[in-house]
Amino acid sequence: MDIYPRIQTFNCLSLFLCYTGYKTFKERIAMKPILETIDTRFGTASKHAFSRGNTLPYTGVPFGMNYFVPQTSDQEGSWFFDPSLPIFQGIRLTHQPSPWIGDYSWLLLTPVTGDISGDTLFHRQSSYNLDRAIFNPHYLRIFSERYQIETQLTPTCYGASIQLRQIQGKKLSLYLHAADDLSLEQVDEHTISLGQSGLTETNKNPLVMFTALAFSTDILSINQVGQDWRIDLAGAEALVQLATSFISKEQALFNLPRKDFEETKSEAKASWEDLLGRFDVVETGSVDRTFFDHCLYRLFLFPQTFYEVNEQGEIIHIDLASGTIKPGLFFTNNGFWDTFRTSFPLFALIIPEHYRQFLEGFLNSYRDTGYLPKWLAPDERGMMPGTLIDGLLADSACKDMVPDLEEDFLQAMVETATRADPQAINGRHGLAQYQELGYLSTDYHESVSHTLDYAYSDFCISTCAKKLGQEELAQTYAHYSKNYQNLFDPETGYMRARDRKGNFRPGFSPYSWGRDYAECSAIQASLGVLHDINGLSQLMGGKEAFSNYLLKACQSLPLFETTGYGYEIHEMSEMATAPFSQLAISNQPSFHIPYLFRYSTYPQYTSLLIKTLRQKAFRAGWDAYPGDEDNGSLSAWYVWSAIGLYPTCPGKASYDIGIPLFDHLRVYLAQEGKWLDICAEQNHEHFHFVQNCQLDGNKKQKISHKELLKAQTLNFTLSWLPKHD
């Protein structure tokens, strides 16, 4: 559907409204209100050494350019919010997708009254009441006890409306603090413009964020305090309209909110409800929906908007590689190693109109740089193994998401797979050696994980080439997709690193993390052959041997060795302290492992593992997750587990069967403009097995994407004991 005329007519927020079947969607039976019940602090109780989500309590619109977070401390680096610390240093405008990536172009706004004795954040901070504060996706409210100032914030795509009120009638002041060089210009008696100059993390290219602030009351004075700025206002109440731009000062002024606080809040609420409302929990059964709703919120945060719409209605973005302004969509703050597995397959099913926009934006990233992105924040970070955006592109091809872009994407995939980057940031690391040997050797860090991911990407290229009728190319990359076999050691039964001459690295232990494996050991990594599970099974000795491998992984002690890292990383700690053996569900290499039992002699164990993990590894609280939530990927895993399906191999248009969470869940399939009813009979807390699964009355062991889109009902019958045929 062509949405661009609408983009030209409305502001960015309209981009996040559902144009496909919107009237039908609005006229449907109203679902229970959930937005105000979502506490964005879930999953924020994390530290460098141990994760329970490693998230931030973002307030923003879905996929917006900026998010807003109360800062509690400037002493913990990327961990600048602690949900249990009742300290308020100000509202932080942030672009941090993960503490491991860090923040960029951030700005701290601290409302105060009176004189401040020092010029540090410690001197300005205040206490706040944890229980009285409101942390919602669309609305934030903090009361500063020291200054008796109520701060309310509601977001737009490019900024926010901020309502400040000093309840004793004292005049307000606002401090502006940033890590970058911060320049200020007063535009008129009510408006200021900021220029924030920094550098991108990887390429050290110029990165400038322009911020416009428009006050409803007069500005009395502006003073520089060290490298910060203090704005003194004429009244005890003020509406502050804020907007940012990576294009220009004029664009930031153009991006300012034009409506009052309550109207802006209503629009932000509508943008969330449009997406959250695509899941309608009709009957919860014996479970609580709170955590499910929170996962839906996390699902729709990333990637973030990095394009803007100018006064002429044109969609533009800054190409950070050249520093020039170019036409077209652009999105950032996304790690494909994380999100290709769960988030984007769910987007394809639930929000296909957004999915297309994301793909167009990623294609523009390729056009700007010559490579498909791996980890954008805001430009390429070059982090994590593989080029796993290939999974998105193959998945979109097999589901006919963007047929008009398939040739462009195939070209981009092949070029990214065959063109070496002299800086070793973009594309495939160690490309020449991989092409020569069919694997990466011990010369390269995380060589096993890289090799397995390259083999999967080769499968993705083959899939896309076959779809377009390029048989020779398809056969070539289908052959390459078997390269994972080059690292299998039949003696130990694991994937192992080889040197250039083909010798396995000596001193092997399956419990050793790192070095040859990315954030896992050989136990988890050896199962990372998403595209050829049957081939992996045969390599291991057949279905029985494969089944025994899975059983051993799920029954062994959660032992680990720090050989590769030299110290205990938080993923090791999380596995060791959870009673889930070697499953390590806290990290991406393990996401699909419970569903591999569907390919074993014990298919019923999938539902047992999934339901147990839902019950024991996730909780509605500040310690919500069993590990890093990572860009929405772990939340998406939970949502899939609640639906009762799983995309084990993105790039294959089919879903493996799990076990549903609710008695009755309705899922809106926007591509078809219809609802799918998912029902679970005998959904008792202690019923961990699926006795029967029927799609429109037909028994199913696996469900294709096409038949799911056409279906009306998906019915599960659960049981206390597993089914025995």
C-alpha positions as CSV (number, residue, x, y, z in Angstrom):
1,M,0.0,0.0,0.0
2,D,1.3,3.4,-0.9
3,I,1.5,5.4,2.4
4,Y,3.6,8.3,1.2
5,P,0.8,10.7,0.4
6,R,-0.3,10.3,3.9
7,I,3.2,11.0,5.3
8,Q,3.3,14.2,3.3
9,T,0.0,15.3,4.8
10,F,0.5,14.4,8.4
11,N,3.4,14.5,10.8
12,C,5.6,11.6,11.7
13,L,3.2,10.2,14.3
14,S,0.7,9.4,11.5
15,L,3.3,7.0,10.1
16,F,2.6,4.7,13.1
17,L,-1.1,4.5,12.6
18,C,-2.5,1.4,10.9
19,Y,-3.6,2.3,7.5
20,T,-4.3,-1.2,6.4
21,G,-7.8,-2.0,7.5
22,Y,-7.8,0.8,10.1
23,K,-11.5,1.4,9.9
24,T,-12.3,-2.3,10.5
25,F,-9.7,-2.3,13.3
26,K,-11.3,0.7,15.1
27,E,-14.8,-0.8,14.8
28,R,-13.9,-4.1,16.3
29,I,-15.0,-5.1,19.9
30,A,-13.0,-3.0,22.4
31,M,-10.2,-4.8,24.2
32,K,-9.4,-4.3,27.8
33,P,-7.3,-1.1,28.5
34,I,-3.7,-2.1,29.1
35,L,-1.6,0.9,28.3
36,E,-1.9,2.6,31.7
37,T,-1.1,-0.8,33.4
38,I,2.3,-1.2,31.7
39,D,5.1,-0.2,34.0
40,T,8.1,0.5,31.9
41,R,10.5,-0.2,34.8
42,F,10.1,-4.0,34.3
43,G,13.4,-5.4,33.4
44,T,15.5,-2.4,34.5
45,A,17.0,-3.9,37.7
46,S,20.3,-4.9,36.1
47,K,24.0,-4.2,36.6
48,H,27.1,-4.8,34.5
49,A,27.7,-8.2,36.1
50,F,24.2,-9.5,36.2
51,S,21.2,-8.9,33.9
52,R,17.5,-9.1,34.5
53,G,16.7,-7.4,31.2
54,N,19.3,-4.6,30.9
55,T,16.5,-2.4,29.7
56,L,15.6,1.2,30.3
57,P,12.1,2.6,31.2
58,Y,11.5,4.2,27.8
59,T,8.7,6.7,27.3
60,G,8.2,7.4,23.6
61,V,6.0,6.5,20.6
62,P,6.5,3.2,18.9
63,F,9.8,3.2,16.9
64,G,10.3,6.9,17.7
65,M,13.5,8.8,17.2
66,N,14.0,9.6,20.9
67,Y,13.1,8.0,24.2
68,F,12.9,9.7,27.6
69,V,14.1,8.2,30.9
70,P,14.5,9.7,34.4
71,Q,18.2,9.5,35.2
72,T,19.0,8.4,38.8
73,S,22.8,8.4,38.7
74,D,25.6,9.6,36.5
75,Q,28.1,7.3,38.2
76,E,27.2,4.0,36.6
77,G,27.9,4.7,32.9
78,S,25.3,3.1,30.7
79,W,23.4,1.9,33.8
80,F,22.0,5.4,34.5
81,F,18.6,4.2,35.8
82,D,18.0,2.2,38.9
83,P,14.4,1.4,39.6
84,S,15.0,1.1,43.4
85,L,17.0,4.4,43.7
86,P,14.7,7.3,44.5
87,I,17.0,9.9,43.0
88,F,16.0,12.2,40.1
89,Q,18.8,13.9,38.2
90,G,16.5,14.9,35.4
91,I,14.8,13.6,32.3
92,R,17.3,12.1,29.8
93,L,16.6,12.2,26.1
94,T,18.3,9.0,25.1
95,H,19.2,6.9,22.1
96,Q,20.7,4.0,24.0
97,P,19.4,0.6,22.6
98,S,21.5,-1.4,25.0
99,P,24.0,-0.7,27.8
100,W,26.6,-2.7,25.8
101,I,26.2,-0.4,22.9
102,G,26.0,2.8,25.0
103,D,24.3,6.1,24.4
104,Y,24.8,8.9,21.9
105,S,23.5,12.4,21.4
106,W,21.8,12.3,24.8
107,L,20.6,15.4,26.6
108,L,19.6,15.7,30.3
109,L,17.0,18.3,31.3
110,T,16.8,19.0,35.1
111,P,14.0,21.3,36.4
112,V,15.0,23.3,39.6
113,T,14.1,26.4,41.6
114,G,16.4,28.9,43.2
115,D,20.2,29.0,43.4
116,I,22.3,25.8,43.2
117,S,25.5,25.7,45.3
118,G,27.6,23.6,42.9
119,D,27.8,22.9,39.2
120,T,27.6,19.1,39.2
121,L,24.6,16.8,38.8
122,F,25.1,15.7,42.4
123,H,24.4,19.3,43.5
124,R,21.2,19.5,41.4
125,Q,19.6,16.1,42.0
126,S,16.5,15.5,44.0
127,S,14.6,12.7,45.6
128,Y,11.4,11.3,44.2
129,N,8.7,8.9,45.5
130,L,9.0,5.6,43.7
131,D,5.4,4.6,44.2
132,R,3.8,7.9,43.2
133,A,5.8,8.2,39.9
134,I,4.1,7.0,36.7
135,F,6.2,5.1,34.1
136,N,4.0,4.4,31.1
137,P,5.0,4.0,27.5
138,H,3.1,7.2,26.6
139,Y,3.3,9.2,29.8
140,L,5.9,9.9,32.5
141,R,5.3,11.8,35.8
142,I,7.9,12.5,38.4
143,F,7.6,14.7,41.5
144,S,10.8,16.3,42.7
145,E,10.7,16.4,46.5
146,R,13.5,18.9,46.8
147,Y,12.2,21.4,44.4
148,Q,8.4,20.6,44.8
149,I,8.2,20.4,41.0
150,E,5.8,18.1,39.1
151,T,7.3,17.0,35.8
152,Q,4.9,15.4,33.2
153,L,6.1,14.2,29.8
154,T,4.3,12.8,26.8
155,P,6.2,12.0,23.6
156,T,6.0,12.6,19.8
157,C,8.1,10.9,17.2
158,Y,10.7,13.6,17.2
159,G,10.3,15.1,20.7
160,A,8.0,15.6,23.6
161,S,5.6,17.9,25.4
162,I,6.8,18.5,29.0
163,Q,4.6,20.1,31.6
164,L,6.4,21.7,34.6
165,R,4.6,22.9,37.7
166,Q,6.2,24.3,40.9
167,I,3.4,23.8,43.4
168,Q,4.5,26.7,45.7
169,G,4.5,29.3,43.0
170,K,8.3,29.6,42.7
171,K,9.8,30.5,39.4
172,L,11.2,27.6,37.4
173,S,14.6,27.1,35.9
174,L,15.9,24.3,33.6
175,Y,19.4,22.9,33.4
176,L,20.7,21.4,30.1
177,H,23.5,18.9,30.4
178,A,25.2,16.7,27.7
179,A,28.5,14.8,27.2
180,D,29.0,16.5,23.8
181,D,29.8,20.1,23.1
182,L,26.6,22.0,23.6
183,S,26.0,25.3,21.9
184,L,22.9,27.5,22.5
185,E,21.1,30.2,20.5
186,Q,18.0,32.1,21.6
187,V,15.6,32.3,18.7
188,D,13.0,34.5,20.3
189,E,11.7,35.3,23.8
190,H,10.2,31.9,24.1
191,T,12.4,29.6,22.0
192,I,16.0,28.4,22.1
193,S,18.0,26.2,19.7
194,L,20.7,23.8,20.8
195,G,23.5,22.3,18.7
196,Q,25.1,19.2,20.0
197,S,28.3,18.1,18.3
198,G,29.8,14.7,18.6
199,L,31.2,11.8,16.7
200,T,29.8,8.4,15.7
201,E,31.3,5.6,17.8
202,T,32.7,3.4,15.0
203,N,33.8,5.6,12.1
204,K,34.2,8.8,14.1
205,N,32.2,10.7,11.6
206,P,30.5,14.0,12.7
207,L,27.2,13.5,14.4
208,V,25.2,16.7,15.2
209,M,21.9,16.7,16.9
210,F,19.8,19.9,16.9
211,T,17.3,20.5,19.6
212,A,14.6,23.1,19.7
213,L,12.9,24.1,23.0
214,A,9.8,26.3,23.0
215,F,8.5,27.6,26.3
216,S,5.0,28.8,27.1
217,T,6.4,31.5,29.4
218,D,9.0,34.1,28.9
219,I,12.7,33.3,29.2
220,L,14.2,35.6,31.8
221,S,17.8,34.8,31.4
222,I,20.2,32.2,29.9
223,N,23.5,31.4,31.6
224,Q,26.3,29.0,30.9
225,V,27.4,27.0,34.0
226,G,30.6,25.2,33.1
227,Q,29.7,23.3,30.0
228,D,26.0,23.3,30.9
229,W,23.3,25.8,30.3
230,R,20.7,27.2,32.8
231,I,17.4,28.7,31.5
232,D,15.5,30.9,34.0
233,L,11.7,31.2,33.3
234,A,9.2,33.8,34.3
235,G,6.6,31.6,35.9
236,A,6.0,28.7,38.2
237,E,4.3,26.7,35.4
238,A,5.5,26.1,31.9
239,L,4.8,23.9,28.9
240,V,8.0,23.0,27.2
241,Q,7.8,21.8,23.6
242,L,10.9,19.8,22.5
243,A,12.0,18.4,19.2
244,T,15.2,17.1,17.8
245,S,16.7,16.8,14.3
246,F,19.8,15.3,12.8
247,I,19.3,17.4,9.7
248,S,19.4,21.1,10.8
249,K,18.3,23.7,13.3
250,E,15.4,24.7,11.0
251,Q,14.2,21.1,10.8
252,A,14.3,20.8,14.6
253,L,12.1,23.9,14.9
254,F,9.7,22.4,12.3
255,N,9.6,19.1,14.2
256,L,8.2,20.9,17.4
257,P,4.9,19.6,18.7
258,R,2.0,21.9,17.6
259,K,-0.6,20.7,20.0
260,D,-1.2,21.1,23.7
261,F,-0.1,18.6,26.3
262,E,-3.4,16.6,26.5
263,E,-3.8,16.4,22.7
264,T,-0.2,15.2,22.3
265,K,-0.8,12.6,25.1
266,S,-3.9,11.4,23.3
267,E,-2.0,11.0,20.0
268,A,0.8,9.1,21.8
269,K,-1.7,6.9,23.4
270,A,-3.4,6.2,20.1
271,S,-0.1,5.2,18.5
272,W,0.5,2.6,21.2
273,E,-3.0,1.3,21.3
274,D,-3.0,0.7,17.5
275,L,-0.1,-1.7,17.9
276,L,-0.8,-3.2,21.3
277,G,-4.4,-3.7,20.2
278,R,-3.4,-6.2,17.5
279,F,-3.4,-8.7,20.4
280,D,-6.8,-9.1,22.2
281,V,-6.7,-11.2,25.3
282,V,-10.3,-12.4,25.5
283,E,-9.9,-15.0,28.3
284,T,-6.7,-15.1,30.3
285,G,-7.5,-18.3,32.1
286,S,-5.5,-18.9,35.2
287,V,-2.5,-16.7,34.1
288,D,-1.8,-13.0,34.6
289,R,-1.6,-10.9,31.4
290,T,0.7,-8.2,32.9
291,F,4.0,-9.5,31.7
292,F,2.6,-10.3,28.2
293,D,1.4,-6.7,27.9
294,H,4.9,-5.5,28.9
295,C,6.5,-7.7,26.3
296,L,4.2,-6.2,23.6
297,Y,5.5,-2.7,24.7
298,R,9.1,-3.8,24.4
299,L,8.4,-5.4,21.0
300,F,7.5,-2.0,19.4
301,L,10.5,0.1,20.5
302,F,13.2,-0.9,18.0
303,P,14.3,-0.2,15.4
304,Q,14.1,3.6,15.9
305,T,13.2,6.3,13.3
306,F,16.2,8.1,11.9
307,Y,14.5,9.8,9.0
308,E,12.6,13.1,9.0
309,V,9.8,14.7,7.0
310,N,10.7,18.3,5.8
311,E,8.3,21.2,5.2
312,Q,7.8,20.0,1.6
313,G,6.6,16.7,2.9
314,E,9.7,14.9,1.6
315,I,11.2,12.0,3.5
316,I,14.9,12.6,4.1
317,H,17.7,11.2,6.3
318,I,21.4,12.0,6.9
319,D,23.9,9.6,5.4
320,L,26.4,9.5,8.2
321,A,29.1,8.0,5.9
322,S,29.1,11.1,3.7
323,G,27.5,13.7,5.9
324,T,25.0,14.5,3.1
325,I,21.2,14.6,3.2
326,K,19.5,11.9,1.1
327,P,16.0,11.0,0.3
328,G,14.2,8.0,1.8
329,L,13.4,6.1,5.0
330,F,16.1,5.2,7.5
331,F,16.0,3.3,10.8
332,T,18.6,2.6,13.4
333,N,19.3,1.2,16.9
334,N,18.9,-2.4,15.9
335,G,21.2,-5.5,16.2
336,F,20.2,-8.1,13.7
337,W,22.0,-10.9,15.5
338,D,19.3,-10.4,18.1
339,T,16.2,-9.4,16.3
340,F,16.2,-11.6,13.1
341,R,15.2,-14.6,15.2
342,T,12.0,-13.5,16.8
343,S,11.2,-9.8,16.5
344,F,11.1,-9.4,12.7
345,P,9.2,-12.6,12.0
346,L,6.6,-11.3,14.4
347,F,6.6,-7.9,12.7
348,A,6.0,-9.8,9.4
349,L,2.9,-11.4,10.9
350,I,1.5,-8.6,13.0
351,I,2.6,-5.2,11.5
352,P,3.5,-5.9,7.8
353,E,3.1,-2.3,6.8
354,H,5.8,-1.3,9.3
355,Y,7.9,-4.2,8.3
356,R,8.0,-2.9,4.7
357,Q,9.1,0.5,5.9
358,F,11.9,-1.1,8.0
359,L,13.1,-3.0,5.0
360,E,13.1,0.1,2.8
361,G,15.1,1.9,5.4
362,F,17.7,-0.9,5.6
363,L,18.0,-1.0,1.9
364,N,18.8,2.7,2.0
365,S,21.5,1.9,4.5
366,Y,23.0,-0.4,1.9
367,R,22.8,2.3,-0.7
368,D,24.6,4.7,1.5
369,T,27.4,2.4,2.6
370,G,27.6,-0.4,0.0
371,Y,26.8,-3.0,2.8
372,L,23.7,-4.3,4.4
373,P,23.7,-3.3,8.1
374,K,24.7,-5.6,11.0
375,W,24.3,-3.4,14.1
376,L,23.2,0.2,13.7
377,A,23.6,2.8,16.5
378,P,23.2,5.1,14.7
379,D,25.7,4.0,12.0
380,E,27.3,0.6,11.6
381,R,28.9,-0.8,14.8
382,G,30.2,-4.0,13.2
383,M,29.3,-6.0,16.3
384,M,28.4,-9.7,16.7
385,P,29.0,-12.5,14.2
386,G,27.4,-12.9,10.8
387,T,25.3,-10.7,8.6
388,L,22.0,-11.8,9.9
389,I,19.9,-9.2,8.3
390,D,19.9,-11.9,5.6
391,G,17.4,-13.8,7.8
392,L,15.0,-10.8,7.5
393,L,15.3,-10.6,3.8
394,A,14.9,-14.4,3.2
395,D,11.9,-14.4,5.6
396,S,10.3,-11.5,3.7
397,A,10.9,-13.2,0.4
398,C,9.3,-16.5,1.3
399,K,6.3,-14.7,2.8
400,D,5.9,-12.3,-0.2
401,M,6.3,-9.2,1.9
402,V,8.1,-6.9,-0.5
403,P,8.2,-8.6,-4.0
404,D,9.1,-5.4,-5.7
405,L,12.3,-5.0,-3.7
406,E,13.5,-8.7,-3.8
407,E,15.9,-8.1,-6.7
408,D,17.5,-5.2,-4.9
409,F,17.8,-7.1,-1.7
410,L,19.3,-10.2,-3.5
411,Q,21.9,-7.9,-5.0
412,A,22.7,-6.3,-1.6
413,M,23.0,-9.8,0.0
414,V,25.4,-11.1,-2.6
415,E,27.5,-7.9,-2.5
416,T,27.7,-7.9,1.3
417,A,28.6,-11.6,1.2
418,T,31.4,-11.2,-1.4
419,R,32.9,-7.7,-0.8
420,A,35.5,-7.4,1.9
421,D,35.6,-4.3,4.1
422,P,39.2,-3.1,4.6
423,Q,38.2,-1.7,8.0
424,A,36.6,-5.1,9.0
425,I,33.4,-3.3,10.2
426,N,30.9,-4.1,7.5
427,G,30.1,-7.4,5.8
428,R,31.7,-10.8,6.5
429,H,34.8,-10.7,8.6
430,G,37.5,-13.0,7.3
431,L,35.8,-13.2,3.9
432,A,38.7,-14.4,1.9
433,Q,39.5,-17.3,4.2
434,Y,35.9,-18.3,4.4
435,Q,35.7,-18.5,0.6
436,E,38.9,-20.4,0.5
437,L,38.4,-22.9,3.3
438,G,34.7,-23.0,3.8
439,Y,35.1,-22.0,7.4
440,L,36.8,-19.4,9.5
441,S,39.9,-20.6,11.3
442,T,41.2,-20.1,14.8
443,D,42.9,-16.9,13.4
444,Y,39.5,-15.2,14.0
445,H,37.7,-14.5,17.2
446,E,34.4,-16.5,17.5
447,S,35.2,-18.4,14.4
448,V,32.7,-21.2,15.0
449,S,29.8,-18.8,15.5
450,H,30.8,-16.8,12.4
451,T,31.0,-19.9,10.3
452,L,27.6,-21.2,11.3
453,D,26.0,-17.8,10.8
454,Y,27.6,-17.4,7.3
455,A,26.3,-20.9,6.4
456,Y,22.8,-19.8,7.4
457,S,23.2,-16.5,5.4
458,D,24.2,-18.6,2.4
459,F,20.9,-20.5,2.8
460,C,19.1,-17.2,2.9
461,I,20.8,-16.0,-0.3
462,S,19.9,-19.4,-1.9
463,T,16.3,-19.0,-0.9
464,C,16.0,-15.5,-2.4
465,A,17.8,-16.5,-5.6
466,K,15.5,-19.5,-6.0
467,K,12.5,-17.3,-5.5
468,L,13.7,-15.0,-8.4
469,G,14.4,-18.0,-10.7
470,Q,18.2,-17.6,-10.5
471,E,18.8,-21.3,-10.3
472,E,22.6,-21.4,-10.7
473,L,23.1,-18.8,-8.0
474,A,20.6,-20.6,-5.8
475,Q,22.5,-23.9,-6.2
476,T,25.8,-22.3,-5.5
477,Y,24.7,-20.8,-2.2
478,A,22.8,-23.9,-1.3
479,H,26.1,-25.7,-1.5
480,Y,27.8,-23.0,0.6
481,S,25.0,-23.4,3.2
482,K,26.4,-26.8,4.1
483,N,29.7,-25.3,5.3
484,Y,28.7,-25.8,8.9
485,Q,29.6,-29.5,8.3
486,N,33.3,-28.4,8.0
487,L,33.4,-27.7,11.8
488,F,31.7,-30.8,13.1
489,D,33.8,-33.2,15.1
490,P,32.3,-36.7,15.0
491,E,34.6,-37.8,17.8
492,T,33.2,-35.3,20.4
493,G,29.9,-34.6,18.7
494,Y,30.3,-30.8,18.8
495,M,31.1,-28.0,16.4
496,R,34.8,-27.2,17.0
497,A,37.3,-24.5,15.8
498,R,39.9,-25.6,13.2
499,D,43.1,-23.9,12.3
500,R,44.1,-23.1,8.7
501,K,45.4,-26.7,8.1
502,G,42.2,-28.2,9.3
503,N,43.3,-29.3,12.7
504,F,40.9,-29.0,15.6
505,R,41.9,-26.6,18.4
506,P,43.5,-28.8,21.1
507,G,42.4,-28.9,24.7
508,F,38.7,-28.9,23.8
509,S,36.0,-28.6,26.5
510,P,32.3,-28.3,25.7
511,Y,31.9,-26.1,28.7
512,S,34.3,-23.4,27.5
513,W,32.6,-20.1,26.7
514,G,33.9,-17.5,24.3
515,R,37.0,-17.5,22.1
516,D,35.5,-19.7,19.4
517,Y,31.9,-19.2,20.3
518,A,29.8,-16.0,20.7
519,E,28.3,-15.7,24.2
520,C,27.9,-19.5,24.6
521,S,29.8,-22.7,24.6
522,A,30.0,-25.6,22.1
523,I,26.9,-27.1,23.7
524,Q,24.6,-24.3,22.6
525,A,26.5,-23.3,19.5
526,S,26.5,-26.7,17.9
527,L,22.7,-26.5,17.6
528,G,23.0,-23.2,15.6
529,V,22.1,-24.7,12.3
530,L,18.6,-23.2,11.9
531,H,18.3,-23.9,8.2
532,D,19.2,-27.6,8.1
533,I,18.1,-29.2,11.4
534,N,17.6,-32.6,9.7
535,G,21.1,-32.4,8.2
536,L,22.5,-31.5,11.6
537,S,20.6,-34.5,13.1
538,Q,22.2,-36.9,10.5
539,L,25.6,-35.4,11.1
540,M,25.2,-36.2,14.8
541,G,24.4,-39.8,14.1
542,G,20.7,-39.7,13.3
543,K,17.5,-38.8,15.1
544,E,18.1,-40.8,18.2
545,A,21.6,-39.4,18.7
546,F,20.2,-35.9,18.1
547,S,17.5,-36.5,20.6
548,N,20.0,-37.7,23.2
549,Y,22.1,-34.5,22.6
550,L,19.1,-32.4,23.4
551,L,18.2,-34.5,26.4
552,K,21.8,-34.2,27.7
553,A,21.8,-30.4,27.3
554,C,18.6,-30.1,29.3
555,Q,19.6,-32.5,32.0
556,S,23.3,-31.5,32.6
557,L,24.5,-29.2,35.3
558,P,24.9,-25.6,34.2
559,L,28.7,-25.8,34.2
560,F,30.9,-23.3,32.4
561,E,34.5,-22.5,31.9
562,T,35.9,-19.0,31.4
563,T,38.6,-20.0,29.0
564,G,37.6,-17.7,26.2
565,Y,36.9,-14.6,28.2
566,G,39.2,-15.0,31.1
567,Y,36.4,-14.0,33.5
568,E,32.8,-14.8,34.1
569,I,30.5,-12.8,31.8
570,H,26.9,-12.1,32.9
571,E,25.4,-14.7,30.5
572,M,27.4,-17.4,32.4
573,S,26.2,-16.2,35.7
574,E,22.6,-16.1,34.5
575,M,22.8,-19.7,33.2
576,A,24.5,-20.9,36.4
577,T,22.0,-19.4,38.7
578,A,18.9,-20.6,36.9
579,P,17.7,-24.3,37.2
580,F,17.5,-24.8,33.4
581,S,20.7,-26.9,32.9
582,Q,22.6,-25.9,29.7
583,L,19.5,-24.4,28.0
584,A,20.8,-20.8,28.7
585,I,17.5,-19.3,27.5
586,S,18.8,-15.9,28.5
587,N,20.7,-15.5,25.3
588,Q,20.0,-15.7,21.6
589,P,21.9,-18.9,20.6
590,S,19.4,-20.8,22.8
591,F,16.2,-19.3,21.7
592,H,15.3,-22.1,19.3
593,I,16.6,-25.0,21.4
594,P,13.3,-25.9,23.1
595,Y,11.6,-26.2,19.7
596,L,14.3,-28.5,18.4
597,F,12.5,-31.3,20.3
598,R,9.9,-31.0,17.6
599,Y,12.5,-32.6,15.3
600,S,13.4,-35.3,17.9
601,T,11.9,-38.5,19.1
602,Y,10.4,-36.5,22.0
603,P,8.3,-33.7,20.3
604,Q,6.1,-33.3,23.4
605,Y,9.0,-32.0,25.4
606,T,8.9,-28.7,23.5
607,S,5.6,-27.7,25.2
608,L,6.9,-28.9,28.6
609,L,10.0,-26.7,28.3
610,I,8.2,-23.7,26.9
611,K,5.5,-23.6,29.6
612,T,8.1,-24.2,32.4
613,L,10.3,-21.4,31.1
614,R,7.3,-19.0,30.9
615,Q,6.4,-19.8,34.5
616,K,9.8,-19.8,36.0
617,A,12.2,-17.6,33.9
618,F,10.0,-14.5,33.4
619,R,8.2,-12.4,36.0
620,A,6.1,-9.2,36.2
621,G,8.6,-7.0,38.1
622,W,11.7,-5.0,37.8
623,D,13.7,-8.2,37.6
624,A,11.6,-9.4,34.7
625,Y,13.9,-11.3,32.4
626,P,16.3,-14.2,32.7
627,G,19.0,-12.1,30.9
628,D,19.4,-9.3,28.4
629,E,16.1,-8.4,26.7
630,D,18.2,-7.2,23.7
631,N,16.2,-4.9,21.4
632,G,12.9,-6.6,21.9
633,S,14.2,-10.0,20.9
634,L,13.5,-11.8,24.3
635,S,10.2,-10.1,24.6
636,A,9.3,-11.3,21.1
637,W,10.4,-14.8,22.2
638,Y,7.9,-14.6,25.0
639,V,5.1,-13.3,22.8
640,W,5.7,-16.2,20.3
641,S,5.6,-18.6,23.3
642,A,2.2,-17.1,24.3
643,I,0.8,-17.5,20.8
644,G,1.8,-21.2,20.7
645,L,4.0,-21.0,17.6
646,Y,7.6,-20.3,16.8
647,P,9.6,-19.3,13.6
648,T,12.5,-21.8,14.2
649,C,14.1,-20.8,10.9
650,P,13.4,-17.4,9.5
651,G,13.5,-17.8,5.8
652,K,11.2,-20.8,5.9
653,A,7.6,-19.8,5.8
654,S,6.4,-22.1,8.5
655,Y,6.0,-22.2,12.3
656,D,6.7,-25.0,14.8
657,I,4.0,-25.7,17.4
658,G,4.5,-24.7,21.0
659,I,1.9,-24.2,23.7
660,P,-0.4,-21.2,24.1
661,L,-0.5,-19.0,27.3
662,F,-4.1,-17.8,27.4
663,D,-7.5,-19.6,27.1
664,H,-8.4,-17.3,24.3
665,L,-6.2,-14.9,22.4
666,R,-7.1,-13.0,19.2
667,V,-4.4,-11.9,16.9
668,Y,-5.1,-9.3,14.2
669,L,-3.5,-10.3,10.9
670,A,-3.3,-6.9,9.2
671,Q,-2.2,-8.3,5.8
672,E,-5.6,-10.1,5.6
673,G,-7.6,-7.5,7.6
674,K,-8.9,-10.3,9.9
675,W,-8.6,-11.8,13.3
676,L,-7.2,-15.3,14.2
677,D,-8.7,-16.9,17.3
678,I,-6.2,-19.0,19.3
679,C,-7.9,-21.1,22.0
680,A,-6.5,-23.5,24.6
681,E,-8.8,-26.2,26.1
682,Q,-8.0,-27.7,29.5
683,N,-5.4,-24.9,30.0
684,H,-4.7,-25.8,33.6
685,E,-1.5,-24.6,35.3
686,H,-0.2,-28.2,35.6
687,F,-1.1,-29.3,32.0
688,H,2.2,-28.9,30.2
689,F,1.5,-31.0,27.1
690,V,-0.3,-30.5,23.8
691,Q,-2.7,-33.4,23.1
692,N,-4.0,-32.0,19.9
693,C,-3.5,-28.9,17.7
694,Q,-6.0,-28.0,15.0
695,L,-6.1,-25.2,12.4
696,D,-9.7,-24.7,11.2
697,G,-10.4,-28.2,12.4
698,N,-7.4,-29.8,10.7
699,K,-4.8,-31.5,12.8
700,K,-1.3,-29.9,12.5
701,Q,2.2,-30.7,13.4
702,K,3.6,-27.7,11.6
703,I,1.8,-24.6,10.2
704,S,2.7,-22.7,7.1
705,H,2.6,-18.9,7.1
706,K,0.1,-18.9,4.2
707,E,-2.4,-21.2,5.8
708,L,-2.1,-19.3,9.1
709,L,-3.0,-16.1,7.4
710,K,-6.1,-17.7,5.9
711,A,-7.2,-19.5,9.0
712,Q,-10.0,-18.5,11.4
713,T,-9.1,-20.6,14.5
714,L,-6.1,-22.3,16.0
715,N,-7.2,-24.7,18.7
716,F,-5.0,-26.5,21.2
717,T,-6.1,-29.2,23.6
718,L,-3.7,-29.5,26.5
719,S,-3.1,-32.5,28.8
720,W,-1.5,-33.6,32.0
721,L,0.5,-36.4,30.4
722,P,2.2,-36.5,27.0
723,K,0.4,-38.0,24.1
724,H,1.3,-41.6,23.2
725,D,0.3,-42.8,19.8
